[in-house]
Amino acid sequence: MIGRLDPAGVLWSEPEPARQGRPLLVLLHGHGMDERVGLELRHQLSPSLVVASLRGPLRARGGYGWFAMDDTFDLAQVVGATEAVLGWLDEQSGHSAVGILGFSQGSGIALECLRARPEMFACAVILAGFVNPLPSPADAALAQRRPPVFSGRGSADRVIPQPLVAATDHWLSTYTRLTSKTYPGLGHNVNAEEVSDLAQFLAIHLA
């Protein structure tokens, strides 16, 4: 069992007294990364946002991850990581709204959080991401709410298999209000144009 996230593995863009009453954006990094990756994104976003970057609970390739990417993988890891993120969010208070952003593997957990608690999130951002294609009992409630989601990926991204990309796009179109962008020549990464687009999306739906 994963249990609770390590509080020492959370990086905030603002000290605690400055967070109250402001919208919160939660960042979930990719496999083999850590909470430091992506926090600099805050400089490109609305200054009204508070950003919290969370460290994945599992050691992975010199960094951390949300679930295993080898033969030790088990769906229980996905469930445990999702519950750990939601449990951490339950401990936060005083924010006017909450959004969640996941990159690569982190996007899978971000979407699991969204489908488990659609009422918790004002919006979500998925970068180079994918969804767990297995149906969830919570999807019916998600379809009723249809939260706004920004999905960005590169045309040269070969990390996420194309069938999973197609399944993710179909799922997002079915259950969310999707804004989808593909960036020519971009691999499994993020570029300045994508950051500008997601910043505009967050300015409308979160900030």
N, C-alpha and C positions, 0 to 999 in steps of 0.2 A: 504493500500500500504506500502511496506517495504521501498522504497526509497534508500538512500545512506547508505553504511556501516559506522559505527562509526569509525573515524580514531583512536580514543583511544583504540579501540578493535583490533588493528593490532600490532603484535609483530614481530620485525625484528631481524634477526641474525647479521646484520651489521648496523653500523651508515650510514646515507645517503651518505656522501662523498665516502664511500667504495663500494657502490653498482653499480656505473656506469660501463657499459661495460661488466657486468658479467651476467650469466644466472640466472633466477629467478624461484624458486620453490614455488608455493602457496599451503598452507596446509588448508584443510577444515575439522574441527573436527566432531565428532559424536554427537548424540543427548544427551543433558544433560551435555556436556563437555564445554570447553572454549578454547580460543586461546593459553593457556599455555600448553595444552595437545599436545604432538607431537613435540614441538619446540626442545626438546633435541635430536631429531633425527638428527639434523644438524651435531652433532659430529661424526656421522657414515657415513656421505656423503662426497663427494668430497669437499675440501675446496674452490674450485672455485665457488661453488653455493652460491647464496644469498637466504635465506629462509624467507618467510613472512607467518605468521600464522594468519588467519582471524577469528574473533569472529562471530558466527551466530547472526542474527538479532532478534530472538525471545527468550524470557525467557522459560526455559524448565528444570524441575526437579533439581532445584538448580544451573543450569548452563544455557547453551544456545543451540539453535537448529536452523535449517534452515527452517523447516516447522513443523506443529503440528503433533503429533502421536496419536491423539484422535479424538473425533467426531467433533472437530473444524477444522479439516483438510480441505483444499481447494486447488485445483490445482493452483489457483492464488498465493498461498504462494510459490510454487515451481518456478513459473514464476518470481515472485518478487525477490526471493533470487538469482536466476540465473542472472537476470538483475543487481542486486546490486553488485554481484561479478564481472561481466563483466564491469560495470561502474567504479568500483574501479580500475580494470586493465587498463582501458582506460586512467586513470589519471597517470599511471606509465610510465616511459620512460627511455631510455638509457640501456635497458637490451638486451643482445645478443640473448637470446631465453627465452621462458616461458614454464614451465611445471606446471601441477596441480596434487595434490595428495589429495584424499578424503578417510576418514575412515568412514565406516558404512553410516549413513545418509549423511555425507559430500560427500560420493562418488556419491550419486544420483545427487547432485548439480554439482559436478565436471564433470560428464558425460553430464549433460544438457548444461554446458558451452562449452564442447568439441563439442557437436552436433550443437550448435548454432553458434560457431565461430571456425571451425576446422583449419582455417588458422592462428589462434592466438597462437596455442599450438604446441610445438615440440613433446610433449608426455604427457601421463597421467598415474597415478598410482592409482589403486582402491584396497583398503584393506577392506576385509569383506563387500563387497559392492554390489550394485544393481543398475539397470537402471530402469527408468520409461518405462514400456513396451509399452506405447501408441506410435504409429508412429508419427514422426515429419516430416514436409516438408523439414527440413534441412538434413535429413538422406541421401538423394541422393548425396548431396555435400560431406558429410562425407565419404560415400562409395568410392567416387572418390579419396579422399585424403588418406584415411586409415592410420591415424596416429598411431604410436606405443603405445600400452597400456600394462602395467603390471597389472595383477589381481591376488591377493593372498588372500587365505582364509583358515580357519582351517577345518579339517575333522569333528571336534566335535562342530562346530558352529551351534547352534540351533535357533539363533535369526532371521536370514533371512530365510523365508520359502523356502523349496526345489524347489517348482515350480518357484519361482522368481529367485533362483540361476540358474536354468536351462535356463530360459528365458534370463537372463543376459549373461550367457556364449554364448548362441546362437547369441545374438545381438552383442556382442563384436567380435565374430568370423566373423560375416557378415560385420561389418562396420569398423573394425580396424585391425591392425597387432598385434595380441594378443600373449602375453606371459603369460601363466596361470600356477599358482603353487598352490597345495593343501598341507597343512602341517599336517601330522598325529597327532592326539590327541589335536590339538590346537582348542580352543573355539573361542568366539567372541573377539579376541584379536590379538596382534602381537607378534611374538617371534624373537629371535636373527637371526635365519636362514632366516626368511622372510626379515628382515631389510638388511641383507647381500645381498640377491637376488635383492631387489629393488635398493640398492645402486649401484650394478653392472649395472642394467638396466639404471639408471640415468646417470651413467658414460659414457655409450655408446650414449644415445639419448638426453641428455641435457648438461651435464658438458663437 
